[in-house]
Amino acid sequence: MNTWMRNIADDFAAQGYVALVPDLFWRLEPGVQINGEGEEDFAKAFDLYGRFDVEKGIADIQDSINALRGNHGASDKIGTVGFCLGGFLAYMCSVRTDANANVGYYGVGIDTMLGEQGNMKSPLILHVAVEDQFVPKEAQKKVHDGLAGNDKVTIYDYEGQDHAFARKGGDAYRKEAAELANRARSTSSSSTWPRHGQSIASGPLRRAGSAGIRRCRGRRSGAGRNSPAPRRDRRELHRHLSPGRHLSGLGLSAHSRRRGRRGSHRRRRRGDHGQGRRSGVLPAGPGAYCEERLINAGMVVPVPDGISDDQAAAAITKGITVHHLYTRVRQVGAGDWVLFHAAAGGVGLFACQWAKHIGAKLIGTVSSDAKAQLARDNGAAETIDYTQEDFVERVKDITGGEGVALVVDGIGGDNPTKSAQCLAAYGTLTTIGQASGRRR
């Protein structure tokens, strides 16, 4: 446990992830703090490393995964990432735990445990510092050769880089190499790690997976070192099939007047004059109303079979909106009451289904019997026809006077003022639109 690990966790938490850094040395010295400052710190770190029990450490990581999975706002998909000894543990997590994906930076000792790769359960990315003073090139070659046929493993080599090149503030830190390593993590093409709703045990992770060993070489930097250039950060020509845009009750929102920020795409290869292969949805970025454009492949979200182009273009924004409402605006859990206005709309129907899935109880306001039935069919626990009833009084009746944990109001006008009367103690009111205009 040290300042660097806390900073990494804080950085990824700021991006919307749930990050946990477990104290794996608690049996030897609970709460130990080592920042690598001076010979005394290094001596202590190597002493703890030598006495560390890998078997018990892996058990602690599995316990951490179990504690995090589905709790504290985390989803059921957990990834691990580690540095140095942690890089070795990330490899071990791929073969001995039920983590969904794993990333290891300059892991030490992996070459001694290659016999366990037959038990590998989840994808693994390894970032290797070619000039690593703690991992000889003979050991690196063993790792490359030993994992060459494993389709769950991707290895990136960083020419000219030493151990800890991604540790910001350290002597070996190289900004460009570190950023490319992190980008390789985030632009992986595997769908194992959807961008939103993911959780992190023992460090940060976005996505992981893919097959094969890839050597990353790059242009020589001004410092005279070779910088890696992961092949994942590529651009492909995409033809637009269905554009999308942000809308609010007052028309285009201020930040999206550059029309067309989302859309479904079909990938085309050079010389391909046909339709190409449908690849997915670009979650953000202007340009969706052009016919073709170059898109960073790592930014495109794959679209499952059975989903139409129009559905894909529309659904990505609505799904992200509901995810944000239920996990960032308010941590909504089983048993919580939610009041969602316009529950039969596009976002509302997503909200109904999501609430039912997590065990929350959604009260949806609607304007007709048909819309009430639609909301209930999609998971709403209760519906209120606001043209016939006072929704404030009905919410009090439904919740036994307790009120709701979250109100989502896309109506605007005077509606938020009334909605605030539906809140339970310490409840949250959020507005996501102004369909009826601004408050008079």
C-alpha positions in Angstrom: 0.0 0.0 0.0 1.5 3.3 -1.0 0.8 6.8 -2.3 1.2 5.6 -5.9 -1.4 2.9 -5.6 -3.8 5.4 -3.9 -3.3 7.9 -6.7 -4.0 5.2 -9.4 -7.2 4.2 -7.6 -8.3 7.9 -7.2 -7.7 8.5 -10.9 -9.8 5.6 -12.0 -12.5 6.3 -9.4 -12.7 9.9 -10.8 -13.5 8.3 -14.2 -16.4 6.5 -12.7 -15.0 3.1 -11.8 -15.2 1.4 -8.4 -11.6 0.9 -7.4 -10.3 -1.2 -4.5 -6.6 -1.5 -3.4 -6.5 -4.4 -0.8 -3.8 -4.6 1.8 -2.2 -7.9 0.8 0.6 -7.6 3.5 -1.8 -7.4 6.5 -0.5 -10.8 7.8 3.1 -9.5 7.9 2.6 -5.9 8.8 -1.0 -4.5 8.8 -1.3 -1.1 7.3 2.3 -1.0 6.1 3.2 2.2 4.1 6.1 2.0 1.7 6.7 4.7 -0.9 10.2 3.6 -2.1 11.9 6.7 -0.7 15.4 5.7 0.3 17.3 2.5 0.9 15.4 1.7 4.1 12.1 1.6 2.2 13.6 -0.6 -0.5 15.1 -3.0 2.0 11.8 -3.3 3.8 9.9 -3.8 0.5 12.3 -6.6 -0.5 12.0 -8.2 2.9 8.2 -8.2 2.7 8.4 -9.5 -0.9 10.5 -12.4 0.2 8.1 -13.4 3.0 4.9 -12.9 1.0 2.7 -16.0 0.8 1.4 -16.1 -2.8 -1.3 -18.7 -2.0 -2.7 -16.6 0.8 -2.4 -13.4 -1.2 -4.4 -14.9 -4.1 -7.0 -16.0 -1.5 -7.2 -12.4 -0.2 -7.7 -11.1 -3.8 -10.5 -13.6 -4.3 -12.1 -12.5 -1.1 -11.8 -8.8 -2.3 -13.4 -9.8 -5.6 -16.3 -11.4 -3.7 -16.7 -8.4 -1.4 -16.7 -6.0 -4.3 -18.8 -7.9 -6.9 -22.3 -6.4 -6.9 -21.7 -4.2 -3.9 -20.7 -0.6 -3.2 -22.1 0.4 -6.6 -19.9 -2.1 -8.4 -21.2 -4.4 -11.2 -20.7 -8.2 -11.3 -17.7 -7.9 -13.6 -14.4 -7.4 -11.7 -10.9 -7.0 -13.2 -7.5 -7.0 -11.5 -4.4 -5.0 -12.4 -1.1 -5.1 -10.7 2.5 -3.7 -10.9 5.7 -5.6 -10.2 4.7 -8.3 -7.7 1.1 -7.2 -8.5 1.8 -7.9 -12.2 2.7 -11.5 -11.2 -0.5 -11.7 -9.1 -2.5 -10.4 -12.1 -1.3 -13.5 -14.0 -2.1 -15.7 -11.1 -5.6 -14.2 -10.9 -6.2 -15.2 -14.5 -5.7 -18.9 -13.5 -6.8 -19.1 -9.9 -9.6 -16.6 -9.4 -13.0 -15.8 -11.1 -11.9 -12.3 -12.1 -13.3 -11.3 -15.5 -10.1 -9.8 -16.9 -6.6 -9.1 -15.7 -3.7 -6.7 -16.5 -0.1 -7.0 -15.3 2.6 -4.3 -15.6 6.3 -5.6 -15.5 5.3 -8.7 -13.5 8.2 -10.5 -11.8 8.3 -14.3 -11.6 5.7 -15.1 -14.2 8.2 -17.4 -16.0 8.2 -19.7 -12.9 4.4 -20.3 -13.0 3.8 -20.9 -16.8 2.7 -24.4 -16.0 -0.6 -23.1 -14.6 -1.7 -21.4 -17.8 -3.8 -24.4 -18.8 -6.1 -23.3 -16.0 -6.5 -19.7 -17.4 -10.1 -18.6 -17.0 -10.1 -15.0 -18.1 -8.2 -12.6 -20.5 -4.8 -11.3 -19.5 -2.8 -8.4 -20.8 0.9 -8.1 -19.9 3.0 -5.0 -20.3 6.7 -5.9 -20.4 9.6 -3.5 -19.9 12.2 -4.9 -22.3 15.1 -3.4 -20.2 13.6 -4.5 -16.9 16.4 -4.8 -14.3 14.3 -7.2 -12.3 13.1 -9.4 -15.1 16.0 -10.7 -17.2 15.5 -11.1 -21.0 15.8 -14.8 -20.6 12.8 -14.8 -18.3 10.9 -12.5 -20.7 11.6 -14.9 -23.6 10.3 -17.8 -21.5 7.1 -15.8 -20.9 6.7 -15.0 -24.6 7.4 -18.6 -25.7 5.3 -20.2 -23.0 2.2 -18.0 -23.7 2.5 -17.8 -27.5 -0.3 -20.3 -28.1 -2.6 -19.0 -25.4 -5.5 -17.1 -27.1 -6.5 -15.4 -23.8 -3.1 -13.6 -23.6 -1.9 -10.4 -25.2 1.7 -9.2 -24.4 3.0 -5.7 -25.2 6.8 -5.1 -25.2 8.2 -1.6 -24.5 11.6 -1.2 -26.0 14.1 0.8 -24.0 11.9 0.9 -20.9 12.9 -0.1 -17.4 10.9 -1.6 -14.5 8.2 0.8 -13.2 8.1 3.0 -16.4 4.4 3.6 -15.7 4.8 4.7 -12.0 4.2 8.4 -12.2 6.7 10.4 -10.2 9.3 7.5 -10.1 12.8 7.7 -11.5 12.0 5.2 -14.3 8.7 7.0 -15.3 8.3 7.6 -19.0 5.2 9.6 -19.7 4.7 8.6 -23.4 5.3 4.9 -22.7 3.0 4.9 -19.6 0.2 6.7 -21.5 0.5 4.2 -24.4 0.3 1.3 -22.0 -2.8 2.7 -20.4 -4.3 3.4 -23.8 -3.6 -0.2 -24.9 -5.6 -1.2 -21.9 -8.5 1.0 -22.7 -8.7 0.5 -26.5 -8.6 -3.3 -26.4 -11.1 -4.7 -29.0 -12.5 -7.4 -26.8 -16.1 -7.0 -25.6 -15.2 -8.7 -22.3 -15.0 -5.2 -20.7 -17.8 -2.8 -21.7 -16.8 0.7 -20.9 -19.5 1.5 -18.4 -20.5 -0.2 -15.1 -17.2 -2.0 -14.6 -15.5 -2.6 -11.3 -11.8 -2.9 -10.3 -10.2 -5.0 -7.7 -6.6 -4.2 -6.7 -6.3 -1.4 -9.2 -7.7 0.2 -12.4 -8.9 -1.6 -15.5 -11.1 -0.7 -18.5 -11.1 -3.6 -20.9 -8.8 -6.6 -21.5 -8.5 -9.5 -23.8 -7.6 -10.6 -27.4 -5.3 -13.1 -28.8 -1.6 -13.4 -29.5 1.7 -11.7 -28.6 2.3 -8.3 -30.1 5.6 -6.4 -30.0 5.1 -2.7 -29.6 7.7 -0.5 -31.3 7.6 3.1 -32.0 9.4 6.3 -33.1 12.4 7.4 -31.2 11.6 10.1 -28.7 13.6 13.2 -28.0 15.1 11.5 -24.9 16.7 8.9 -27.2 14.4 6.0 -26.0 12.2 3.9 -28.2 8.5 4.5 -27.4 5.9 1.8 -27.8 3.1 2.1 -30.3 0.4 -0.5 -29.5 -1.4 -1.6 -32.7 -4.7 -1.4 -31.0 -4.8 2.4 -31.4 -5.7 2.2 -35.1 -8.2 4.0 -37.2 -10.6 2.3 -39.6 -12.9 3.7 -42.3 -16.5 3.4 -41.2 -19.6 4.1 -43.3 -22.5 5.7 -41.2 -25.8 3.8 -41.2 -27.8 5.6 -38.6 -26.9 9.0 -37.0 -27.9 10.0 -33.5 -28.0 13.3 -31.6 -28.7 14.7 -28.1 -32.1 16.2 -27.7 -33.7 18.1 -24.8 -37.1 19.5 -24.2 -35.9 22.7 -25.8 -34.2 21.2 -28.9 -30.6 20.4 -29.2 -28.6 20.7 -26.0 -25.9 23.4 -25.9 -23.0 21.0 -26.0 -24.3 19.0 -29.0 -25.3 21.6 -31.6 -22.6 20.1 -33.8 -25.1 17.7 -35.0 -24.6 14.0 -35.0 -22.4 12.8 -32.1 -23.5 9.2 -32.1 -24.3 6.7 -34.7 -24.1 3.1 -35.9 -21.3 2.2 -38.3 -20.2 -0.4 -40.8 -16.5 -1.0 -41.1 -15.0 -0.9 -44.6 -11.6 -2.2 -45.6 -9.3 -0.6 -48.1 -10.7 -1.3 -51.6 -14.0 -2.6 -50.3 -16.7 -0.9 -52.3 -19.5 -3.1 -50.7 -21.3 -2.9 -47.4 -18.5 -4.1 -45.2 -19.0 -5.6 -41.8 -21.2 -3.9 -39.2 -19.0 -3.0 -36.3 -20.9 -1.0 -33.7 -21.8 2.3 -32.1 -19.5 5.3 -31.5 -20.6 6.5 -28.0 -19.5 10.1 -28.5 -17.8 12.6 -30.9 -19.1 14.9 -33.6 -19.4 13.8 -37.2 -22.2 11.2 -37.3 -24.0 13.0 -40.2 -21.1 12.6 -42.6 -21.1 9.6 -44.9 -17.8 8.1 -43.9 -15.1 8.9 -41.4 -12.0 7.5 -39.7 -12.8 6.2 -36.2 -10.4 5.0 -33.5 -11.4 1.3 -33.4 -11.1 1.1 -29.6 -13.9 3.7 -29.3 -16.5 1.6 -31.1 -18.9 -0.4 -29.0 -19.8 -3.8 -30.6 -23.4 -4.4 -31.6 -24.9 -7.8 -30.8 -26.8 -9.7 -33.5 -30.5 -8.9 -33.6 -30.1 -5.2 -32.8 -31.0 -2.9 -35.7 -28.9 0.0 -36.7 -31.5 2.5 -35.6 -31.9 0.7 -32.2 -28.1 0.7 -31.7 -27.8 4.5 -32.5 -30.6 5.4 -30.1 -29.9 2.9 -27.3 -26.4 3.8 -26.5 -27.2 7.3 -25.2 -30.3 6.1 -23.3 -28.5 3.2 -21.7 -25.6 5.4 -20.6 -28.0 7.9 -19.2 -29.8 5.3 -17.0 -26.5 3.8 -15.9 -25.3 7.2 -14.8 -28.5 7.9 -13.0 -28.5 4.7 -11.0 -24.8 4.4 -10.3 -23.4 8.0 -10.2 -26.2 10.4 -9.5 -27.5 8.0 -6.8 -26.5 4.5 -5.9 -29.8 2.8 -6.4 -30.1 -0.7 -4.8 -32.6 -3.4 -4.1 -35.7 -2.2 -2.3 -35.1 1.5 -3.1 -38.1 3.5 -4.4 -37.5 5.5 -7.6 -40.0 8.1 -9.1 -39.4 8.3 -12.9 -41.4 10.9 -14.9 -42.3 10.0 -18.5 -41.7 6.3 -17.7 -43.1 5.1 -21.0 -40.5 7.2 -23.0 -37.2 5.8 -24.4 -35.1 6.6 -21.3 -38.0 5.7 -19.0 -38.4 2.2 -20.4 -34.7 1.6 -19.9 -35.1 2.8 -16.4 -38.0 0.5 -15.7 -36.1 -2.6 -16.9 -32.9 -1.6 -15.1 -34.8 -1.0 -11.8 -36.5 -4.4 -12.0 -33.2 -6.1 -12.7 -31.5 -4.6 -9.6 -34.5 -5.1 -7.4 -35.5 -1.4 -7.1 -39.1 -0.4 -7.1 -39.9 2.2 -9.8 -43.0 4.4 -9.8 -43.5 5.8 -13.3 -45.7 8.7 -14.2 -47.6 8.4 -17.5 -50.3 10.2 -19.4 -52.5 7.3 -20.5 -53.6 3.8 -19.7 -51.7 2.4 -22.7 -48.5 4.1 -21.5 -49.1 2.8 -18.0 -49.3 -0.8 -19.3 -46.2 -0.3 -21.4 -44.2 0.9 -18.3 -45.5 -2.0 -16.2 -44.7 -4.5 -18.9 -41.1 -3.2 -18.8 -40.7 -3.5 -15.0 -42.4 -0.5 -13.4 -43.7 -1.5 -9.9 -46.4 1.2 -9.9 -47.7 3.8 -12.4 -49.4 7.1 -11.9 -51.5 8.8 -14.6 -50.6 12.4 -13.8 -53.5 13.7 -15.9 -55.9 12.1 -13.5 -54.1 12.0 -10.1 -51.8 14.2 -8.0 -48.5 12.3 -8.2 -47.2 13.8 -5.0 -50.1 12.3 -3.0 -50.0 9.0 -4.8 -46.3 8.6 -4.1 -46.9 9.2 -0.4 -49.7 6.5 -0.5 -47.5 4.0 -2.4 -44.5 4.4 -0.2 -46.4 4.6 3.1 -45.4 8.2 3.6 -41.7 7.4 3.3 -41.0 9.0 -0.1 -38.5 7.9 -2.7 -34.7 7.7 -2.8 -34.5 9.2 -6.3 -36.6 11.3 -8.5 -35.7 11.7 -12.2 -37.5 14.6 -13.9 -37.4 15.2 -17.6 -40.5 17.4 -17.7 -39.2 20.7 -16.4 -41.4 23.7 -15.7 -42.9 23.5 -12.2 -42.6 19.7 -12.0 -39.2 19.6 -10.2 -40.7 21.7 -7.3 -43.5 19.2 -6.9 -41.1 16.3 -7.3 -39.0 17.5 -4.4 -42.0 16.8 -2.2 -41.8 13.1 -3.1 -38.3 12.6 -1.7 -37.5 10.6 1.4 -35.0 12.0 3.9 -31.6 12.5 2.1 -33.3 11.6 -1.2 -32.0 12.9 -4.6 -33.8 14.9 -7.2 -32.2 15.2 -10.7 -33.5 16.8 -13.8 -32.6 15.5 -17.3 -34.7 17.6 -19.5 -37.3 20.3 -19.9 -40.0 18.9 -22.1 -42.6 21.4 -20.8 -40.2 24.4 -20.9 -38.4 26.2 -18.1 -40.0 27.0 -14.8 -42.4 29.9 -15.0 
